[in-house]
Amino acid sequence: MDATISQRFGKPAEINGTSVIVVPSSLSAILGPVEASVLTLIVFSPGYRPRRGDDVRWNQKAYTVSKFHQQNGKWVIQLEIG
């Protein structure tokens, strides 16, 4: 199943200069009167271990990893504009 998701929805990204395959995800965060969109990427490339502050190049833009967690054995990284 992971291979199918990666092949169908995966997009190339670069984290700290290393090429990886990611699947983008966007969440809405509502904090009282403020609403924001949170960009997360699910990393499908094995061997990546996230750290806060990692440099991410995705979709021709530069980001920084601000938070991360594991979901179903995959790292989910939350990005902020870097």
C-alpha positions as CSV (number, residue, x, y, z in Angstrom):
1,M,0.0,0.0,0.0
2,D,2.8,2.4,0.8
3,A,4.4,1.8,-2.6
4,T,1.1,2.6,-4.3
5,I,0.6,5.8,-2.4
6,S,4.2,6.9,-3.0
7,Q,4.0,6.2,-6.7
8,R,0.6,7.8,-7.2
9,F,0.8,10.8,-4.9
10,G,4.5,11.2,-4.1
11,K,6.4,14.3,-5.1
12,P,10.1,14.9,-5.0
13,A,11.5,17.2,-2.3
14,E,14.9,17.9,-0.9
15,I,15.7,17.7,2.8
16,N,19.1,18.9,3.9
17,G,20.3,18.4,0.4
18,T,19.0,14.8,0.1
19,S,16.3,13.8,-2.3
20,V,13.2,12.3,-0.8
21,I,9.6,11.4,-1.8
22,V,6.9,13.1,0.1
23,V,3.1,13.3,0.0
24,P,1.7,16.8,0.9
25,S,-1.0,17.4,3.3
26,S,-2.7,20.6,4.4
27,L,-4.5,21.1,7.7
28,S,-6.7,24.0,8.8
29,A,-5.9,25.4,12.3
30,I,-8.5,27.5,14.0
31,L,-7.2,29.4,17.0
32,G,-10.0,31.5,18.2
33,P,-10.5,34.4,15.7
34,V,-7.4,33.4,13.8
35,E,-7.4,30.8,11.1
36,A,-4.3,29.4,9.4
37,S,-3.3,26.7,7.0
38,V,-0.6,24.3,8.2
39,L,1.5,22.5,5.6
40,T,2.8,19.0,6.4
41,L,4.6,16.5,4.3
42,I,4.5,12.7,4.9
43,V,8.0,11.4,4.1
44,F,8.0,8.1,2.3
45,S,11.8,7.8,1.9
46,P,13.4,5.4,4.4
47,G,16.3,6.5,6.5
48,Y,15.1,10.1,7.1
49,R,15.0,11.1,10.7
50,P,13.6,14.6,11.2
51,R,15.1,17.3,13.3
52,R,13.7,20.7,14.1
53,G,15.3,23.2,11.8
54,D,15.9,20.8,8.8
55,D,16.0,22.7,5.5
56,V,13.3,21.6,3.1
57,R,13.0,22.5,-0.6
58,W,9.6,21.5,-2.0
59,N,7.5,22.9,-4.8
60,Q,10.2,25.5,-5.6
61,K,10.0,27.0,-2.2
62,A,12.2,26.9,1.0
63,Y,10.8,25.7,4.3
64,T,12.1,24.7,7.7
65,V,10.8,21.8,9.8
66,S,9.1,23.2,12.9
67,K,7.4,20.0,14.3
68,F,7.3,16.3,13.5
69,H,5.7,13.0,14.5
70,Q,5.3,9.5,13.3
71,Q,2.0,8.2,11.8
72,N,1.7,4.6,10.5
73,G,5.5,4.3,10.5
74,K,6.0,7.4,8.4
75,W,7.4,10.7,9.5
76,V,5.0,13.6,9.2
77,I,6.9,17.0,9.2
78,Q,5.2,20.3,9.7
79,L,6.8,23.2,7.8
80,E,7.1,26.9,8.2
81,I,8.4,29.3,5.5
82,G,12.1,29.4,5.9
